[in-house]
Amino acid sequence: MFKYTLDNKRYHTLNYFFRQKFKSKVFKVALNAGFSCPNYKTGGCIYCLHGSGNYYEQLSLAEQFSLVKKPLEKKWPNSKYIAYFQANTNTYAPIQVLKEKYEQVLSFNKVIGLDIATRCDALADEVLDYLEELNKRTFLMVEIGLQSKHEETLKYINRGHDLKGFEEAVNKLKQRGIFVVVHIINGLPYETKEMMIDTVKYLNTLGIDGIKIHMLYVNKNTLLADIYQKEKFRVLSKEEYVDIVCRQLEYLDPKTVIMRITGDPIKEELVAPFWLLKKFDVLNEIDKEMKKRDIYQGDKVNP
């Protein structure tokens, strides 16, 4: 059995990480704090519909938290919670606004930490200093989107920053002892399998703590949907995606926590690929393929 799992997975599961750290069942509660994104000024990333997790906008943070927590607490009455600032760029606001929202959520019952999703170009020094102070009194994760290590891809998807800017932000967070999670996307237009594996190899050199692996999907009413109709670029099949993820996991440091390993589209907004709607089928296929190949996360790290 793999060292960093409790349920026969062959990769480092988030459930294992939380259980080891907090000795309890821990849930992340996704919140929409009403932030925007600096990249919207130039049109945003080509795949972006309206910001990840953009829901519950009309509810207060307390109402959102309660709505998600109630059904979980019925089944797991002793569980603890991490407040996940998910929608858009959650450090893109004046420092006083950030403090007001973060401190409010930390006061909620059974909240033991924060997970803040952001971008490398929205981490001013005063924000980093505040995050460092937060990290000393609560558990803190900061998630940064990269998507690909390849400059030509970053330009194609209108990411709005380069690799150097991303790397500098990760290093600043790591220097402050903050738990860093990086997002990548498999299947970006015109990337090869080798390019996607190279992105994971690159992240190993930065000593990141966690990773979210997404599958590119095309949403309606996005620039990507327009490009897809015109250029007809190939979208990965389920079999290709499973193969690539298995290869990436072999090259990924086994200490890196797998926070997510597939995409999670909304059916009504989806153009392609529809196989991604069966999330648990994708997860099961990854498990089966890793068992078939008899591989584990990190097998090819410093062989």
Long-range contacts (C-beta under 8 A, 24 or more apart in sequence): 2-254, 2-296, 2-297, 3-254, 4-254, 4-255, 4-257, 4-297, 8-287, 9-287, 10-249, 10-287, 10-290, 10-291, 10-295, 10-296, 10-297, 11-249, 11-252, 11-258, 11-261, 11-290, 11-296, 11-297, 12-254, 12-255, 12-256, 12-257, 12-258, 12-297, 13-257, 13-258, 14-210, 14-257, 14-258, 14-259, 17-257, 21-139, 22-80, 22-112, 24-78, 24-79, 24-80, 25-76, 25-78, 25-79, 25-80, 26-79, 26-80, 26-81, 26-82, 26-112, 27-69, 27-72, 27-76, 27-79, 27-80, 27-81, 27-82, 28-81, 28-82, 28-83, 28-84, 28-115, 29-64, 29-65, 29-68, 29-69, 29-81, 29-82, 29-83, 29-84, 30-68, 30-84, 30-86, 30-87, 31-56, 31-61, 31-64, 31-65, 31-83, 31-84, 31-85, 31-86, 31-87, 31-105, 32-56, 32-57, 32-64, 32-86, 32-87, 33-61, 33-85, 33-87, 33-90, 33-101, 34-87, 35-85, 35-87, 35-88, 35-89, 35-90, 35-92, 35-93, 36-88, 36-89, 36-92, 37-88, 37-89, 37-92, 37-119, 37-122, 38-89, 38-92, 38-119, 38-121, 38-122, 38-160, 39-89, 39-119, 39-121, 39-158, 39-159, 39-160, 42-158, 42-160, 43-158, 43-223, 44-158, 45-147, 45-157, 45-158, 45-159, 45-160, 46-156, 46-157, 46-158, 46-222, 46-223, 46-224, 46-227, 47-157, 47-185, 47-216, 47-217, 47-218, 47-219, 47-222, 47-223, 47-224, 48-222, 49-219, 49-220, 49-221, 49-222, 49-269, 51-87, 51-88, 52-86, 52-87, 52-88, 52-117, 53-86, 53-87, 53-117, 54-87, 54-88, 55-87, 61-101, 61-104, 61-105, 62-104, 62-108, 65-105, 65-108, 65-111, 69-110, 79-110, 80-110, 80-111, 80-112, 81-108, 81-110, 81-111, 81-112, 82-111, 82-112, 82-113, 82-114, 82-115, 82-139, 82-141, 83-108, 83-111, 83-113, 83-114, 83-115, 84-114, 84-115, 84-117, 85-114, 85-115, 85-116, 85-117, 86-115, 86-117, 87-117, 89-117, 89-118, 89-119, 89-122, 90-116, 90-117, 90-118, 91-116, 91-118, 91-122, 91-123, 91-124, 91-127, 91-131, 92-118, 92-119, 92-122, 95-124, 95-126, 95-127, 95-130, 98-127, 98-130, 99-130, 102-134, 106-138, 112-138, 112-139, 113-138, 113-139, 113-140, 113-141, 114-138, 114-139, 114-140, 114-141, 115-140, 115-141, 115-142, 115-143, 115-181, 116-140, 116-141, 116-142, 116-143, 117-143, 117-145, 118-142, 118-143, 118-144, 119-144, 119-145, 119-160, 119-161, 120-144, 120-161, 120-165, 120-166, 120-168, 120-169, 120-170, 121-160, 121-161, 121-165, 121-169, 123-169, 123-172, 123-173, 128-172, 128-173, 128-176, 131-173, 131-176, 131-178, 132-176, 132-177, 132-178, 135-176, 135-177, 135-178, 139-179, 140-178, 140-179, 141-178, 141-179, 141-180, 141-181, 141-209, 141-210, 142-173, 142-178, 142-179, 142-180, 142-181, 143-180, 143-181, 143-182, 143-183, 143-210, 143-212, 143-259, 144-169, 144-170, 144-173, 144-180, 144-181, 144-182, 144-183, 145-182, 145-183, 146-182, 146-183, 146-184, 146-199, 146-203, 147-183, 147-184, 147-185, 147-188, 148-184, 148-185, 148-188, 148-191, 148-195, 148-196, 148-199, 149-198, 149-199, 149-202, 149-203, 150-191, 150-195, 150-198, 150-199, 153-188, 153-189, 153-190, 153-191, 153-195, 156-188, 156-189, 156-190, 157-188, 157-189, 158-223, 167-206, 170-206, 170-208, 171-206, 174-206, 174-207, 179-209, 179-210, 180-206, 180-208, 180-209, 180-210, 181-208, 181-209, 181-210, 181-211, 181-212, 181-257, 181-259, 182-206, 182-208, 182-210, 182-211, 182-212, 183-211, 183-212, 183-214, 184-211, 184-212, 184-213, 184-214, 185-214, 185-215, 185-216, 186-213, 186-214, 186-215, 186-216, 186-236, 186-241, 186-244, 186-245, 186-248, 187-215, 187-216, 187-235, 187-236, 187-240, 187-241, 188-216, 189-216, 189-227, 189-231, 189-233, 190-233, 193-240, 193-243, 193-244, 193-247, 196-244, 196-248, 197-244, 197-247, 197-248, 197-251, 200-248, 200-251, 200-252, 201-251, 203-252, 203-256, 204-251, 204-252, 204-253, 204-256, 204-301, 208-256, 209-256, 209-257, 210-256, 210-257, 210-258, 210-259, 211-252, 211-256, 211-257, 211-258, 211-259, 212-259, 212-260, 213-245, 213-248, 213-258, 213-260, 213-261, 213-262, 214-260, 214-262, 214-263, 215-241, 215-262, 215-263, 215-273, 215-276, 215-282, 216-263, 217-263, 217-265, 217-270, 217-271, 217-272, 217-273, 217-276, 218-270, 218-271, 218-272, 219-265, 219-266, 219-269, 219-270, 219-271, 220-269, 220-270, 220-271, 221-269, 225-271, 228-271, 228-272, 235-272, 235-273, 236-273, 237-273, 237-275, 238-273, 238-275, 238-276, 238-281, 238-282, 238-285, 241-282, 242-282, 242-285, 242-286, 242-289, 243-289, 245-286, 246-286, 246-289, 246-290, 246-293, 246-295, 249-290, 249-295, 249-296, 249-297, 249-298, 250-295, 250-296, 250-297, 250-298, 250-299, 250-300, 251-300, 251-301, 252-297, 252-298, 252-301, 253-298, 253-301, 254-296, 254-297, 254-298, 254-301, 255-298, 256-297, 258-297, 261-286, 262-286
